[in-house]
Amino acid sequence: MAGASRGPAAVPPLPALMRAVAQERYGGPEVLRVIDAPLPEAGPGEVLVRVIAAGVDRGVWHLMTGTPVGVRLGIGLRAPRERVRGREVAGEVVAVGPGVTAFAIGDRVFGAGHASFAEFTRARVDRLAGIPAGVAWEQAAASATSGTTALQAVRLLGLTAAGDPADSVPAAASKSLLPDAAGRRVLVTGAAGGVGSLAVHLLRSAGAHVIGAASPARLEFARTLCDEVVETGGEYGEARLRALAPVDGLVSTSGIRSYRMLCSLLADGGTAVLVGAEGGRGLLGGFERQLLAPLLGSRDGRRLRALTSVETPELLADLGRLLADGRLRVPIHGEYALDATADALRDLQEGRVTGKAIIRIGAEADAADRSPRA
Ligand SMILES: NC(=O)c1ccc[n+]([C@@H]2O[C@H](COP(=O)([O-])OP(=O)(O)OC[C@H]3O[C@@H](n4cnc5c(N)ncnc54)[C@H](OP(=O)(O)O)[C@@H]3O)[C@@H](O)[C@H]2O)c1
């Protein structure tokens, strides 16, 4: 496994049971229980990871609550088929499934786990990458889903340095981890949130001038991240946003649902990337905005691009490099113990989490503590 750090190859015998955060029915954080669950087994193309840190991303909330209700068609109509929650993971490989050659026991990995709010999770190798030396567990865990989403959003903007022709984008973007966005003004809505705060960091590393939009409770935090902030909501929130036009790019992770409004904020040739927004209603909870964006495509030379994010090994490896060289730094709101996972989800929903929350589950194993496998 190139570029990643590897721990000792021997691990203690694995237990039969593990502690995990599970639910029997859909609902708020009150449905979560810490249970003793059987240890998962790594199937073909999978590894078993001892979880050290798990990130709390918004998708976990949707799976826990079964909202918008349209998602239940895929995850279970009456109750979630997968009872254990969690996705973002950073940890150590403790077993490899049939056919796996990409990772070995002892590798430090991060990415999307099958159910990571647990002492162990299985994970597909095509949703993982190695953690580069020097990158902290919580940074890796917190960026697995939110970071791959933010990185894809930044790349989809197709930014070039002011003065560069826009058709130089594909060549430039393919050669470097981030575009050269020097001199470009970019608006990020939900700038204090998980994806938003990471997009802000990446865009500033790319040289852009970043304006972060946030609601009043999160505005001061957004100010610590952005070049400039704008307060959303209230009587004049829309007018304050309009006063920012024209911007060269827009990453939408909260608020603004109207295509007309999005386009009206963009400069000629500008792009708005639609990531998502909370608070939507109906079967799809506002996700229809993502579905319709490609149909609208572009308006008057302004592009709307919907993002459906996937944690690929390539994106995760790029994120690992950005974390290692400091061009990405995840603002960690706080760490919660596994027993306090429900509190983390409650804080997320009640707007108390800025940046990312982490569930700290295991400690890094010390080589001296390990005995050879029986
Ligand atoms: N397209 C994809 O592939 C993809 C991938 C990841 C996430 N997403 C979606 O993108 C959005 C942002 O994700 P995230 O992880 O950044 O979420 P997040 O951290 O929970 O929230 C992002 C922002 O949404 C607003 N917000 C938070 N709680 C809210 C609530 N209960 N009601 C209304 N607004 C609320 C806040 O912004 P304000 O300051 O404006 O209030 C917050 O900063 C979510 O809708 C998520 O489901 C999509």
PDBQT file of the ligand as one rigid body, heavy atoms in Angstrom, charges set to zero:
ROOT
HETATM    1  N1  LIG A 401     -24.577  15.307  -2.691  1.00  0.00    +0.000 N 
HETATM    2  C1  LIG A 401     -23.886  14.508  -1.893  1.00  0.00    +0.000 C 
HETATM    3  O1  LIG A 401     -23.285  13.531  -2.334  1.00  0.00    +0.000 OA
HETATM    4  C2  LIG A 401     -23.816  14.856  -0.425  1.00  0.00    +0.000 A 
HETATM    5  C3  LIG A 401     -22.750  14.395   0.358  1.00  0.00    +0.000 A 
HETATM    6  C4  LIG A 401     -22.678  14.787   1.694  1.00  0.00    +0.000 A 
HETATM    7  C5  LIG A 401     -23.696  15.574   2.244  1.00  0.00    +0.000 A 
HETATM    8  N2  LIG A 401     -24.748  15.939   1.455  1.00  0.00    +0.000 N 
HETATM    9  C6  LIG A 401     -25.809  16.812   1.970  1.00  0.00    +0.000 C 
HETATM   10  O2  LIG A 401     -25.274  18.138   1.971  1.00  0.00    +0.000 OA
HETATM   11  C7  LIG A 401     -25.805  18.872   3.062  1.00  0.00    +0.000 C 
HETATM   12  C8  LIG A 401     -24.649  19.395   3.897  1.00  0.00    +0.000 C 
HETATM   13  O3  LIG A 401     -24.022  18.300   4.536  1.00  0.00    +0.000 OA
HETATM   14  P1  LIG A 401     -23.161  18.544   5.861  1.00  0.00    +0.000 P 
HETATM   15  O4  LIG A 401     -22.582  17.237   6.237  1.00  0.00    +0.000 OA
HETATM   16  O5  LIG A 401     -22.315  19.711   5.673  1.00  0.00    +0.000 OA
HETATM   17  O6  LIG A 401     -24.355  18.890   6.874  1.00  0.00    +0.000 OA
HETATM   18  P2  LIG A 401     -24.335  19.663   8.274  1.00  0.00    +0.000 P 
HETATM   19  O7  LIG A 401     -22.960  19.885   8.737  1.00  0.00    +0.000 OA
HETATM   20  O8  LIG A 401     -25.265  18.962   9.162  1.00  0.00    +0.000 OA
HETATM   21  O9  LIG A 401     -25.064  21.035   7.925  1.00  0.00    +0.000 OA
HETATM   22  C9  LIG A 401     -24.691  21.918   6.935  1.00  0.00    +0.000 C 
HETATM   23  C10 LIG A 401     -25.439  23.208   7.214  1.00  0.00    +0.000 C 
HETATM   24  O10 LIG A 401     -26.861  23.023   7.157  1.00  0.00    +0.000 OA
HETATM   25  C11 LIG A 401     -27.511  23.909   8.077  1.00  0.00    +0.000 C 
HETATM   26  N3  LIG A 401     -28.274  23.083   9.025  1.00  0.00    +0.000 N 
HETATM   27  C12 LIG A 401     -27.802  22.275   9.985  1.00  0.00    +0.000 A 
HETATM   28  N4  LIG A 401     -28.813  21.670  10.632  1.00  0.00    +0.000 NA
HETATM   29  C13 LIG A 401     -29.935  22.075  10.023  1.00  0.00    +0.000 A 
HETATM   30  C14 LIG A 401     -31.299  21.795  10.206  1.00  0.00    +0.000 A 
HETATM   31  N5  LIG A 401     -31.707  20.947  11.144  1.00  0.00    +0.000 N 
HETATM   32  N6  LIG A 401     -32.198  22.392   9.406  1.00  0.00    +0.000 NA
HETATM   33  C15 LIG A 401     -31.796  23.248   8.452  1.00  0.00    +0.000 A 
HETATM   34  N7  LIG A 401     -30.496  23.571   8.235  1.00  0.00    +0.000 NA
HETATM   35  C16 LIG A 401     -29.592  22.982   9.012  1.00  0.00    +0.000 A 
HETATM   36  C17 LIG A 401     -26.405  24.700   8.723  1.00  0.00    +0.000 C 
HETATM   37  O11 LIG A 401     -26.163  25.852   7.922  1.00  0.00    +0.000 OA
HETATM   38  P3  LIG A 401     -26.730  27.298   8.253  1.00  0.00    +0.000 P 
HETATM   39  O12 LIG A 401     -25.616  28.011   8.930  1.00  0.00    +0.000 OA
HETATM   40  O13 LIG A 401     -27.056  27.815   6.907  1.00  0.00    +0.000 OA
HETATM   41  O14 LIG A 401     -27.913  27.117   9.145  1.00  0.00    +0.000 OA
HETATM   42  C18 LIG A 401     -25.214  23.785   8.599  1.00  0.00    +0.000 C 
HETATM   43  O15 LIG A 401     -24.002  24.465   8.686  1.00  0.00    +0.000 OA
HETATM   44  C19 LIG A 401     -26.729  17.925   3.813  1.00  0.00    +0.000 C 
HETATM   45  O16 LIG A 401     -28.047  18.132   3.370  1.00  0.00    +0.000 OA
HETATM   46  C20 LIG A 401     -26.245  16.545   3.398  1.00  0.00    +0.000 C 
HETATM   47  O17 LIG A 401     -27.270  15.577   3.478  1.00  0.00    +0.000 OA
HETATM   48  C21 LIG A 401     -24.827  15.609   0.138  1.00  0.00    +0.000 A 
ENDROOT
TORSDOF 0
